Amino acid sequence: MKILLAACNAKYIHSNLAVYNLKSCAGKYSPQVVIKEYTINQIRDEILKDIYLEQPDVICFSCYIWNVSFVKELVPDLKKILPDADFWAGGPEVSYDAEKFLRSNPAFSGVMVGEGEETFQELAGHYIEGKPENLKEIRGVAFRNEDKVPDIVHTGWRELMDLSKVPFAYQDLKEFKNRIIYYESSRGCPFSCSYCLSSIDKKLRFRDIELVKKELQFFIDNKVPQVKFVDRTFNCKHDHAMTIWRYITEHDNGVTNFHFEISADLLREEELALMKTMRPGLIQLEIGVQSTNPQTIRAIRRTMDFQKLKGIVDQIHSFGNIHQHLDLIAGLPYEGYESFHKSFCDVYALHPEQFQLGFLKVLKGSHMMEMTEEYKILYKDREPYEVLSTAWLTYGEILRLKMVESMVEVYYNSGQFKNTLVFLEGYFEDPFRMYEALGRFYEKRGYSEISHSRMRRYEILMEFAGEHGEIPLEKLSDVMLLDLYLRENLKSRPAFASDQKPYERTIWTYRKEKKIPKTAHIEVFRDGKITLFDYTDRDPLTNNARLTDITDEVNKNYGNV
C-alpha cells in the first residue's frame, strides 16, 4: 500500500509545508507515504507519467486558489490510467464546500476538511491496515457513499489540534536546495478581517517555544538561505515574537534570512530596539496596510492605526537594515478610484522595499462572500475569485489600476530604477499619477503584452519622458545610468549614455595609481561628478554597489575632467 501526497506549487522555488506536515504526522504509516512536488507550469504529461510510475494506491492533493483548476483538470486523466486508486483533496479551496466539490468532480473519492494532520493519520490507518474500518469513524472527512443515501457523507470538522504535537517537518534539506523553507510557529489569527479565511479560526495557538528554538537552530546550522514564517500575524503575542527575534539575533549565522508577516502598529519599543541591532538582511517584514481609508478599515473589520503604523515603518526604515514589504488591496468596500489613489500615495510615501498592489479575492467561507450583495461586488466565478467591480469601483477603473500595478511591479519592485523614479516623480502631481501615465504610455505603444529586457525598460522610460517636454532628457539619462551601474558593470554602454572618451586618459591614470580593479567602474557624469562603483561591497538590502564620490580627488591630483 502506497499513499502519495501531491503538491502543485505556483513556482519551483516554493515548497508545500502542508504535505510535509501530513507525512510527519503519519507516524508508523510514514514509510508508506511518498511526497511529490510539482508546479502548475509543468507539462501535465510529465506529472501524469511521474505519478503513474509511482503506482500509488491513494493520491492526496493539496488544493489552493492558485492550483485547484490545475488539479481538477489533472485528476480525471490520472483516474483513467490509475483506475483502482482513490483520489483525495484537502486544503482551504475544498474545505468549505466539500460536498459541492465532490459532486462536481467525480474522479475524487473524498475531501479532508480543515486541518489535516490528525485526519490524515487516521485516513492512512484506514487504507493501510483497515483501522478504522469505516470512513464514518474519521472526523474531518467528506466522502462518497456509493449507491446509498445520502450520496455524500460529511463527518464534520475536527477539533483544532495542539500545534506542538505536529512533528518537525524538515529532516533532510537536500530536496529544498534553492527553494524557500516555510515554517509555522502559530496558527489562527486574533483579527477578523472580512476578506481572510484566517479570521474564521479564532483559536490562536502557539508552538512550544523550546521546540521552536530547536527547529530554528536546525535552519541556522544548515545555513538555509530563507525561512518564511507562515504565521498570519507573527507579532500578535509580544513575548512569543520577542523570544524568537532575540534567538535568531543571538544565533545569527550571517546567511539565513527570516521573513515575518506582522502588524506594524502592534510593535513595541522593546521589539524596535532589538530590530535596530540586527544584521542587515537578517529579517524582512511583510506588513498588510490594505487601505488608509478609515471607513474601509472599519468595513473590513481591521484594527489599524495608520498614523502609528506610519511612524513605526518610518522608524524601521531609518535603521537601514530591514527589508519592508507593504500591501494594498484594491476593490475593498468604500474604496473608490480616488480613495485608492490616496491610499497608494500614503503608503508609497513610506518608501518600502516592496510595494504590492493586490486585488480583492472573494474567498469561500469569508465574511466578504456574505457581503457581496450589499457591496455590489462582482467577482470571477473561477479562482482566484478576483473582484471585477464594486459599488465604488468600476471594471474600467480596475483595468486602470491593473496597469498601475504592472508598472509598480516592473519599475518599483525590481529595485533597478530607484533614482530614476525619484527624478521622474518630480514632474508629476504625485507618484500614482506618474505610474498611471506610464501605464497609458505602455498601452498606447503596444508594450504591455511584450516581454522586455532590463535595458529596454530604460529605453522605454526615455521614450516616455520624451513625450513630456518639461523633463530634461540629459539629466534623466545620467540618473538612469547611475541606476544601471549600481546593479552591474555594464559590458556595453546604453545609447543614451554620455561620451567618456574625453576622460579616458585621466581615469586610466587614476585607476592605475590607485590600483582600482577592473571589476569596479568609474563614471564621469554630465554635471562633472565622478563616481566609483565598487561591486565587491554591495548593500545587503538592495544589492547595489557601494558608491564613492572621487570628484575632488581626481580633479585635484590628475587635472580637471
Backbone torsions as a table, in degrees:
resi	resn	phi	psi	omega
1	MET	NA	127.5	179.3
2	LYS	-129.9	130.4	175.5
3	ILE	-111.4	127.7	-178.5
4	LEU	-109.0	124.8	174.0
5	LEU	-97.7	117.0	-174.8
6	ALA	-111.5	130.7	175.7
7	ALA	-119.0	132.5	175.8
8	CYS	-114.3	95.4	-174.7
9	ASN	-82.5	162.0	-179.8
10	ALA	-70.4	-36.2	-179.6
11	LYS	-141.9	160.9	-180.0
12	TYR	-62.3	-34.9	-175.5
13	ILE	-66.9	-19.8	179.4
14	HIS	-81.5	157.7	170.1
15	SER	-131.4	166.9	-175.3
16	ASN	-115.4	102.2	-178.2
17	LEU	-62.0	-34.4	-175.0
18	ALA	-57.2	-48.2	-176.1
19	VAL	-68.0	-32.2	177.6
20	TYR	-70.8	-35.9	175.0
21	ASN	-64.7	-41.4	179.8
22	LEU	-60.8	-46.2	-179.7
23	LYS	-64.6	-40.0	-178.7
24	SER	-64.9	-28.0	-179.3
25	CYS	-88.5	-3.4	-176.0
26	ALA	-72.8	-12.6	176.3
27	GLY	59.6	-127.1	-176.1
28	LYS	-66.3	-14.8	179.4
29	TYR	-88.5	-6.1	-174.2
30	SER	-55.8	-38.6	179.9
31	PRO	-61.1	-21.2	-179.6
32	GLN	-98.3	10.9	178.5
33	VAL	-110.7	127.2	-179.0
34	VAL	-115.7	138.7	176.7
35	ILE	-106.5	135.2	174.1
36	LYS	-131.1	128.7	177.2
37	GLU	-115.3	133.7	179.4
38	TYR	-129.0	-178.3	172.2
39	THR	-128.1	156.2	-178.9
40	ILE	-71.6	-6.1	177.8
41	ASN	-95.3	-3.7	178.8
42	GLN	-73.8	153.2	174.0
43	ILE	-67.0	130.4	-175.5
44	ARG	-59.5	-36.8	-179.3
45	ASP	-60.6	-32.9	178.4
46	GLU	-65.9	-40.3	-179.9
47	ILE	-70.3	-42.9	177.2
48	LEU	-55.8	-46.8	-179.3
49	LYS	-62.4	-46.0	-175.9
50	ASP	-63.9	-43.4	179.8
51	ILE	-69.7	-40.0	179.3
52	TYR	-59.8	-43.7	-178.3
53	LEU	-66.1	-23.1	176.0
54	GLU	-73.1	-24.4	-177.9
55	GLN	50.8	53.9	179.4
56	PRO	-76.4	156.1	175.8
57	ASP	-91.9	-29.7	178.6
58	VAL	-135.2	136.1	179.9
59	ILE	-127.2	124.4	-178.3
60	CYS	-116.7	124.9	-179.9
61	PHE	-106.2	136.4	175.4
62	SER	-91.0	120.4	-168.8
63	CYS	-114.9	130.5	179.1
64	TYR	-135.0	174.7	-177.6
65	ILE	-65.1	-24.4	-178.0
66	TRP	-85.0	-10.3	-176.1
67	ASN	-132.0	-4.7	-170.0
68	VAL	-65.8	-37.3	177.7
69	SER	-64.6	-40.4	178.1
70	PHE	-59.8	-45.4	-179.7
71	VAL	-65.1	-43.7	-178.2
72	LYS	-64.6	-28.7	177.1
73	GLU	-81.5	-27.8	-176.7
74	LEU	-78.5	-42.4	-170.3
75	VAL	-64.4	-40.2	177.8
76	PRO	-56.5	-37.2	177.3
77	ASP	-72.9	-35.9	176.0
78	LEU	-63.0	-37.9	179.9
79	LYS	-63.3	-32.4	179.3
80	LYS	-69.0	-37.9	-176.8
81	ILE	-92.4	-15.5	175.5
82	LEU	-128.7	67.2	-171.8
83	PRO	-64.5	-23.5	-177.7
84	ASP	-91.8	-4.5	-178.3
85	ALA	-80.9	150.9	172.5
86	ASP	-100.5	138.7	-178.7
87	PHE	-115.3	128.8	179.8
88	TRP	-122.6	150.5	175.9
89	ALA	-122.1	153.8	175.6
90	GLY	-152.1	170.2	179.8
91	GLY	110.5	169.7	-174.2
92	PRO	-63.4	-26.2	-175.3
93	GLU	-76.1	-15.0	-179.9
94	VAL	-120.1	-9.3	-174.0
95	SER	-72.1	-33.8	-169.6
96	TYR	-88.1	-7.7	173.2
97	ASP	-147.0	54.9	-173.1
98	ALA	-58.6	-42.1	-179.6
99	GLU	-63.4	-44.9	179.3
100	LYS	-61.6	-40.8	178.9
101	PHE	-60.3	-45.4	-178.2
102	LEU	-67.1	-38.3	179.1
103	ARG	-67.3	-31.0	-178.9
104	SER	-86.3	-14.2	-175.2
105	ASN	-132.9	82.0	-172.8
106	PRO	-64.3	-16.4	179.7
107	ALA	-72.7	-18.8	-178.4
108	PHE	-87.4	141.7	178.1
109	SER	-88.7	-32.6	-176.3
110	GLY	-168.2	174.5	180.0
111	VAL	-131.0	133.5	168.8
112	MET	-88.0	122.4	-171.9
113	VAL	-98.6	127.5	176.6
114	GLY	73.1	-150.3	-179.8
115	GLU	-59.5	132.0	-168.4
116	GLY	-106.1	-8.8	-170.5
117	GLU	-60.1	-54.8	-178.2
118	GLU	-70.8	-34.3	177.8
119	THR	-63.0	-43.8	-178.5
120	PHE	-64.9	-39.0	179.1
121	GLN	-58.8	-43.3	179.8
122	GLU	-71.0	-36.1	177.9
123	LEU	-64.2	-41.9	177.4
124	ALA	-61.9	-41.7	177.8
125	GLY	-62.0	-37.2	178.2
126	HIS	-62.0	-44.1	-176.2
127	TYR	-78.7	-37.1	-172.0
128	ILE	-82.6	-41.2	-178.7
129	GLU	-134.0	15.1	176.1
130	GLY	67.5	27.3	179.0
131	LYS	-128.8	108.6	1.9
132	PRO	-74.8	157.3	-177.6
133	GLU	-72.8	-35.3	-175.4
134	ASN	-114.7	134.7	179.4
135	LEU	-60.6	-23.6	-180.0
136	LYS	-63.5	-18.8	-179.0
137	GLU	-82.4	-7.1	-177.9
138	ILE	-97.6	122.5	177.0
139	ARG	-78.3	137.5	174.9
140	GLY	93.1	28.6	176.6
141	VAL	-133.8	152.4	167.7
142	ALA	-124.8	133.7	-175.3
143	PHE	-149.0	162.9	-179.6
144	ARG	-74.4	132.7	177.3
145	ASN	-106.1	78.1	-168.0
146	GLU	-52.2	128.0	175.0
147	ASP	58.2	25.8	179.9
148	LYS	-132.9	168.3	177.1
149	VAL	-115.5	128.0	-1.4
150	PRO	-72.5	160.5	-177.3
151	ASP	-74.6	-21.9	177.6
152	ILE	-130.8	131.7	178.7
153	VAL	-104.8	131.0	176.1
154	HIS	-118.6	118.3	-174.7
155	THR	-88.2	4.6	177.7
156	GLY	89.4	164.4	-178.2
157	TRP	-78.0	137.8	179.2
158	ARG	-75.5	150.1	173.7
159	GLU	-61.1	143.4	-179.9
160	LEU	-65.7	142.0	-172.7
161	MET	-93.8	166.6	173.3
162	ASP	-74.8	117.3	-174.3
163	LEU	-63.2	-27.4	-179.1
164	SER	-70.9	-13.6	179.3
165	LYS	-84.4	-7.4	177.6
166	VAL	-78.8	117.5	179.0
167	PRO	-61.9	153.0	178.5
168	PHE	-59.1	128.0	-171.5
169	ALA	-79.8	-18.1	-172.6
170	TYR	-110.0	121.3	176.3
171	GLN	-120.9	-48.8	179.4
172	ASP	-113.8	117.2	-174.6
173	LEU	-92.7	4.1	-177.9
174	LYS	-59.1	-40.4	-177.5
175	GLU	-75.2	-6.1	179.7
176	PHE	-104.3	13.7	178.8
177	LYS	-62.1	132.1	-179.4
178	ASN	65.2	23.7	178.3
179	ARG	-129.7	156.3	179.4
180	ILE	-77.3	134.4	174.4
181	ILE	-93.2	128.7	177.2
182	TYR	-103.7	141.6	-176.6
183	TYR	-140.3	149.7	-174.2
184	GLU	-130.2	117.7	176.4
185	SER	-109.7	-7.0	175.3
186	SER	-154.3	158.7	174.3
187	ARG	-130.8	151.7	-178.6
188	GLY	89.9	176.5	-177.6
189	CYS	-149.9	139.5	-179.2
190	PRO	-78.9	-9.6	-175.3
191	PHE	-99.6	171.2	-172.9
192	SER	-126.9	37.8	-177.3
193	CYS	-55.9	127.7	-168.2
194	SER	-70.1	-17.5	-177.4
195	TYR	-95.7	-1.2	-169.0
196	CYS	-116.1	137.7	179.1
197	LEU	-73.6	-21.9	180.0
198	SER	-63.9	-23.7	-179.0
199	SER	-69.0	-18.5	-178.5
200	ILE	-72.3	-37.9	179.8
201	ASP	-86.5	99.1	-176.8
202	LYS	-88.5	-3.8	-179.3
203	LYS	-89.8	96.8	-178.8
204	LEU	-80.4	124.6	-176.2
205	ARG	-126.2	143.8	-178.5
206	PHE	-120.2	142.1	175.1
207	ARG	-74.4	144.7	179.4
208	ASP	-52.8	128.1	-171.5
209	ILE	-65.0	-29.9	177.9
210	GLU	-70.2	-36.2	173.6
211	LEU	-62.7	-43.6	-179.2
212	VAL	-60.1	-45.8	179.8
213	LYS	-59.0	-45.7	-179.3
214	LYS	-60.5	-42.0	-177.7
215	GLU	-73.1	-36.7	175.8
216	LEU	-65.0	-36.7	178.5
217	GLN	-63.7	-33.2	176.1
218	PHE	-60.9	-44.7	178.0
219	PHE	-65.1	-41.3	-179.1
220	ILE	-65.7	-45.1	-179.7
221	ASP	-62.1	-34.4	-178.9
222	ASN	-90.0	3.7	177.5
223	LYS	50.5	47.9	176.0
224	VAL	-63.1	131.1	-177.3
225	PRO	-60.9	-44.8	-179.4
226	GLN	-145.3	135.0	172.9
227	VAL	-117.4	120.1	-176.5
228	LYS	-106.8	111.7	177.2
229	PHE	-71.2	132.0	179.6
230	VAL	-98.3	6.5	175.4
231	ASP	-55.4	133.6	-172.9
232	ARG	-68.1	-41.1	173.6
233	THR	-138.0	90.5	-168.3
234	PHE	-57.9	-38.8	-172.3
235	ASN	-96.7	23.1	-179.7
236	CYS	-70.8	-19.1	175.1
237	LYS	-121.1	108.9	-170.2
238	HIS	-55.6	-50.8	-175.4
239	ASP	-62.4	-40.0	179.4
240	HIS	-61.6	-48.7	-179.0
241	ALA	-64.6	-44.8	-178.6
242	MET	-62.4	-40.5	-179.2
243	THR	-62.1	-43.4	-179.3
244	ILE	-70.0	-45.6	-179.7
245	TRP	-63.5	-38.1	178.6
246	ARG	-67.8	-39.6	-178.5
247	TYR	-63.9	-48.0	-177.0
248	ILE	-70.4	-25.1	175.6
249	THR	-70.7	-44.3	-178.0
250	GLU	-72.6	-24.0	-177.0
251	HIS	-113.2	21.2	-177.6
252	ASP	-56.9	129.5	179.3
253	ASN	-96.8	3.1	179.1
254	GLY	81.0	0.7	-175.5
255	VAL	-125.4	-51.7	-169.8
256	THR	-69.8	134.3	175.0
257	ASN	-107.9	137.6	178.8
258	PHE	-115.6	128.3	-177.3
259	HIS	-106.6	131.8	-179.0
260	PHE	-130.9	139.5	171.8
261	GLU	-97.5	118.2	-172.2
262	ILE	-129.2	167.8	167.2
263	SER	-104.6	109.3	-171.5
264	ALA	-63.9	-34.7	-176.2
265	ASP	-74.7	-2.9	174.2
266	LEU	-91.7	-11.1	-176.4
267	LEU	-65.3	140.6	178.8
268	ARG	-106.1	167.4	-177.9
269	GLU	-60.0	-35.5	179.7
270	GLU	-62.0	-41.7	179.5
271	GLU	-68.5	-42.2	179.8
272	LEU	-65.1	-38.9	178.8
273	ALA	-62.6	-39.0	177.4
274	LEU	-67.4	-43.7	179.7
275	MET	-56.8	-37.5	-178.0
276	LYS	-61.0	-26.7	-177.0
277	THR	-89.5	-6.7	-172.8
278	MET	-72.5	149.9	173.3
279	ARG	-57.8	136.8	174.7
280	PRO	-55.7	123.5	-179.9
281	GLY	93.7	-2.6	179.2
282	LEU	-64.7	-44.9	178.3
283	ILE	-127.6	157.1	167.6
284	GLN	-133.5	148.3	-172.7
285	LEU	-119.3	132.5	173.9
286	GLU	-108.4	122.8	-172.9
287	ILE	-124.1	115.6	-179.6
288	GLY	-86.6	104.3	176.6
289	VAL	-84.3	-47.0	176.4
290	GLN	72.3	-44.4	176.7
291	SER	-167.3	154.1	172.8
292	THR	-110.8	8.8	176.6
293	ASN	-81.3	114.7	-176.2
294	PRO	-57.3	-37.3	-179.8
295	GLN	-66.2	-38.2	176.9
296	THR	-64.9	-45.2	-179.9
297	ILE	-58.4	-42.9	178.5
298	ARG	-65.6	-41.4	-176.6
299	ALA	-65.5	-32.0	-178.6
300	ILE	-93.7	8.6	174.2
301	ARG	64.3	31.2	176.3
302	ARG	-91.3	155.1	173.1
303	THR	-115.9	107.1	-177.2
304	MET	-152.9	131.3	172.7
305	ASP	-104.8	100.4	-172.6
306	PHE	-63.2	-37.7	-179.6
307	GLN	-63.2	-39.5	176.6
308	LYS	-67.1	-44.2	178.1
309	LEU	-58.1	-45.0	-179.9
310	LYS	-58.2	-46.1	179.9
311	GLY	-61.7	-39.6	-179.0
312	ILE	-71.8	-43.3	178.1
313	VAL	-61.5	-41.1	177.2
314	ASP	-62.3	-40.6	180.0
315	GLN	-64.4	-45.1	177.9
316	ILE	-63.0	-40.6	178.6
317	HIS	-58.8	-37.2	-178.4
318	SER	-67.6	-22.3	178.7
319	PHE	-66.3	-32.7	178.9
320	GLY	72.6	19.1	-176.1
321	ASN	-130.2	0.6	-174.0
322	ILE	-130.2	125.3	175.6
323	HIS	-74.6	126.4	177.8
324	GLN	-115.8	134.8	-178.5
325	HIS	-120.4	114.0	-178.5
326	LEU	-109.6	143.7	-175.4
327	ASP	-119.4	145.4	166.1
328	LEU	-126.1	152.9	175.6
329	ILE	-122.4	123.7	175.5
330	ALA	-89.2	143.1	177.6
331	GLY	101.6	8.6	179.0
332	LEU	-79.0	158.0	-179.1
333	PRO	-60.5	141.7	178.6
334	TYR	69.1	7.4	178.9
335	GLU	-106.5	95.1	174.3
336	GLY	-84.7	-174.2	-175.2
337	TYR	-60.4	-48.3	-177.4
338	GLU	-71.6	-31.1	174.7
339	SER	-65.4	-41.4	177.9
340	PHE	-66.1	-37.7	175.4
341	HIS	-53.7	-46.3	179.3
342	LYS	-66.4	-44.4	178.3
343	SER	-58.0	-41.9	178.7
344	PHE	-57.6	-51.6	-176.6
345	CYS	-65.5	-37.4	177.8
346	ASP	-59.7	-45.2	-176.8
347	VAL	-77.6	-39.0	180.0
348	TYR	-59.0	-35.0	-178.7
349	ALA	-65.2	-14.3	178.5
350	LEU	-84.1	-6.3	175.9
351	HIS	53.4	51.7	177.1
352	PRO	-68.0	157.4	176.2
353	GLU	-68.5	-32.8	175.5
354	GLN	-131.9	137.3	-179.4
355	PHE	-127.9	105.1	-173.2
356	GLN	-99.6	122.0	173.7
357	LEU	-101.1	112.8	178.2
358	GLY	-108.0	170.4	178.7
359	PHE	-123.7	137.9	-176.0
360	LEU	-50.4	133.1	174.0
361	LYS	-116.3	122.8	-176.1
362	VAL	-88.2	95.8	-171.3
363	LEU	-87.3	143.7	176.2
364	LYS	-60.1	134.6	177.8
365	GLY	89.9	-10.6	-178.4
366	SER	-86.1	158.0	177.1
367	HIS	-64.1	-32.2	179.9
368	MET	-60.6	-34.8	176.6
369	MET	-60.0	-40.2	-179.8
370	GLU	-68.4	-24.4	-174.1
371	MET	-98.0	5.5	-174.6
372	THR	-59.5	-38.0	-178.8
373	GLU	-69.5	-45.1	-179.7
374	GLU	-63.3	-39.3	-178.2
375	TYR	-89.7	1.7	-178.5
376	LYS	53.1	43.5	179.9
377	ILE	-85.9	123.1	170.0
378	LEU	-106.0	136.4	-177.6
379	TYR	-143.6	164.9	-176.9
380	LYS	-67.3	137.4	179.2
381	ASP	-65.5	-29.5	-176.4
382	ARG	-101.7	146.8	178.4
383	GLU	-55.4	143.7	14.7
384	PRO	-89.4	25.4	174.1
385	TYR	55.5	42.8	-174.7
386	GLU	-77.5	145.4	-177.8
387	VAL	-60.2	140.0	174.7
388	LEU	-107.2	-35.8	176.5
389	SER	-166.8	163.2	175.9
390	THR	-139.1	-179.5	176.9
391	ALA	-63.8	-17.0	-175.4
392	TRP	-114.8	-10.4	-173.0
393	LEU	-139.4	123.4	179.9
394	THR	-84.4	165.8	177.0
395	TYR	-63.8	-38.1	178.0
396	GLY	-60.4	-39.0	178.2
397	GLU	-70.2	-34.6	175.7
398	ILE	-63.1	-38.8	177.2
399	LEU	-61.6	-39.7	178.2
400	ARG	-64.6	-40.4	178.3
401	LEU	-67.8	-30.7	176.5
402	LYS	-62.2	-38.8	178.9
403	MET	-69.7	-38.3	175.6
404	VAL	-61.2	-45.1	178.2
405	GLU	-57.1	-45.4	-178.2
406	SER	-61.9	-42.9	-179.5
407	MET	-68.1	-38.1	177.3
408	VAL	-64.3	-40.9	-179.8
409	GLU	-64.1	-46.0	-176.5
410	VAL	-70.5	-47.5	-170.7
411	TYR	-96.1	-39.2	-177.7
412	TYR	-86.0	-53.3	-172.3
413	ASN	-72.1	-18.9	175.8
414	SER	-69.0	-22.7	-179.2
415	GLY	72.2	7.7	-173.9
416	GLN	-96.6	-2.9	-172.9
417	PHE	-131.3	26.1	-170.2
418	LYS	-56.3	-52.6	-178.1
419	ASN	-70.1	-35.6	178.9
420	THR	-62.8	-43.2	-178.9
421	LEU	-66.2	-42.7	177.9
422	VAL	-59.3	-41.1	179.4
423	PHE	-63.7	-47.5	-176.9
424	LEU	-68.1	-34.9	-178.5
425	GLU	-57.1	-29.0	-178.8
426	GLY	-65.7	-12.9	-177.9
427	TYR	-106.0	12.1	178.6
428	PHE	-129.8	162.2	-179.5
429	GLU	-56.2	-41.7	177.2
430	ASP	-164.6	170.8	-177.6
431	PRO	-58.1	-38.7	-179.6
432	PHE	-59.1	-44.6	179.6
433	ARG	-63.6	-33.2	178.0
434	MET	-66.1	-47.7	179.8
435	TYR	-66.0	-34.5	176.9
436	GLU	-61.1	-48.2	180.0
437	ALA	-65.8	-38.5	178.9
438	LEU	-65.1	-39.6	177.5
439	GLY	-63.5	-42.3	177.3
440	ARG	-62.1	-38.7	179.6
441	PHE	-64.1	-43.4	177.3
442	TYR	-58.7	-44.6	-179.1
443	GLU	-66.8	-42.5	-178.6
444	LYS	-63.0	-38.6	-178.8
445	ARG	-86.3	-4.4	-178.9
446	GLY	75.6	24.6	-177.1
447	TYR	-88.0	-12.7	-170.7
448	SER	-63.5	-35.9	-173.4
449	GLU	-97.4	11.4	-176.1
450	ILE	-111.5	140.2	174.6
451	SER	-82.7	128.0	-175.6
452	HIS	-117.5	146.8	174.2
453	SER	-73.2	166.9	178.4
454	ARG	-60.0	-44.8	-179.0
455	MET	-63.5	-37.0	179.8
456	ARG	-66.1	-32.9	177.2
457	ARG	-61.8	-38.2	176.7
458	TYR	-67.1	-42.7	179.9
459	GLU	-62.1	-37.4	178.0
460	ILE	-65.4	-38.8	176.5
461	LEU	-61.3	-37.8	177.9
462	MET	-65.7	-40.2	176.6
463	GLU	-63.1	-43.8	179.8
464	PHE	-60.1	-46.8	180.0
465	ALA	-64.4	-32.0	179.6
466	GLY	-62.5	-23.5	177.8
467	GLU	-83.6	-7.2	177.6
468	HIS	-114.7	94.8	-171.2
469	GLY	-55.4	-23.7	-176.7
470	GLU	-79.4	-10.1	-179.2
471	ILE	-86.6	117.7	180.0
472	PRO	-71.7	113.1	-172.0
473	LEU	-68.5	-33.7	-179.9
474	GLU	-67.1	-41.7	177.0
475	LYS	-64.8	-41.2	178.6
476	LEU	-61.3	-41.8	-177.6
477	SER	-63.4	-36.5	177.7
478	ASP	-67.2	-39.2	179.2
479	VAL	-66.9	-39.9	177.9
480	MET	-64.7	-39.0	178.9
481	LEU	-63.9	-38.1	176.1
482	LEU	-58.8	-47.7	179.7
483	ASP	-63.2	-40.1	-179.9
484	LEU	-62.1	-48.5	-177.2
485	TYR	-74.4	-20.6	175.9
486	LEU	-61.5	-33.7	-176.4
487	ARG	-89.5	-37.3	-175.6
488	GLU	-156.6	154.6	175.7
489	ASN	-83.7	98.0	-171.6
490	LEU	-60.1	138.4	176.4
491	LYS	-77.2	-32.2	177.1
492	SER	-135.8	140.0	-176.3
493	ARG	-80.0	144.3	178.4
494	PRO	-68.5	157.2	-177.3
495	ALA	-61.3	-28.0	-176.3
496	PHE	-85.9	-2.9	-177.3
497	ALA	-72.9	151.4	178.4
498	SER	-74.2	157.3	-178.3
499	ASP	-75.9	127.5	-179.0
500	GLN	-100.2	-2.5	-176.0
501	LYS	-57.7	-39.9	-179.2
502	PRO	-61.3	-17.5	-175.0
503	TYR	-109.6	0.6	-171.0
504	GLU	-58.7	-46.0	-176.5
505	ARG	-65.4	-43.9	-179.5
506	THR	-62.4	-45.9	-178.7
507	ILE	-67.3	-36.9	178.9
508	TRP	-62.9	-43.0	179.4
509	THR	-63.1	-44.5	179.1
510	TYR	-61.1	-44.6	-179.0
511	ARG	-61.7	-42.8	-177.5
512	LYS	-65.0	-47.0	-177.1
513	GLU	-70.6	-33.0	-179.4
514	LYS	-91.6	-1.8	179.4
515	LYS	55.4	48.5	178.5
516	ILE	-78.9	122.4	-177.4
517	PRO	-68.6	158.8	179.8
518	LYS	-64.9	-20.2	-179.8
519	THR	-71.3	-14.6	176.8
520	ALA	-94.5	160.5	178.6
521	HIS	-128.3	142.9	174.7
522	ILE	-120.3	129.3	-178.5
523	GLU	-124.4	132.5	172.1
524	VAL	-101.1	113.7	-177.5
525	PHE	-86.0	165.5	-175.3
526	ARG	-61.2	-28.2	179.6
527	ASP	-83.5	5.2	177.2
528	GLY	92.8	-6.6	179.8
529	LYS	-73.5	134.8	-179.6
530	ILE	-113.3	123.5	-172.7
531	THR	-123.8	135.0	175.0
532	LEU	-100.7	126.2	177.4
533	PHE	-103.3	114.9	-178.2
534	ASP	-103.9	108.2	-176.4
535	TYR	-84.5	-4.7	176.5
536	THR	-86.9	-8.6	-179.0
537	ASP	-130.8	94.0	-174.9
538	ARG	-107.9	150.9	175.3
539	ASP	-67.9	124.2	-176.6
540	PRO	-66.0	-20.4	178.8
541	LEU	-89.0	-40.8	-174.9
542	THR	-103.1	-18.0	-174.7
543	ASN	68.8	13.6	178.4
544	ASN	-78.4	147.9	176.8
545	ALA	-66.4	152.1	175.7
546	ARG	-73.6	136.1	-178.9
547	LEU	-104.1	140.3	173.1
548	THR	-132.1	126.5	176.8
549	ASP	-82.0	111.3	-177.5
550	ILE	-110.8	18.5	-176.3
551	THR	-56.4	-55.0	-176.0
552	ASP	-64.3	-40.7	-178.7
553	GLU	-62.8	-44.8	-179.1
554	VAL	-67.9	-46.9	-177.0
555	ASN	-65.2	-34.9	-178.2
556	LYS	-73.9	-39.6	-172.2
557	ASN	-103.1	-15.5	-173.4
558	TYR	-130.4	8.9	178.8
559	GLY	93.4	142.4	-179.8
560	ASN	-63.1	134.6	177.3
561	VAL	-92.8	NA	NA
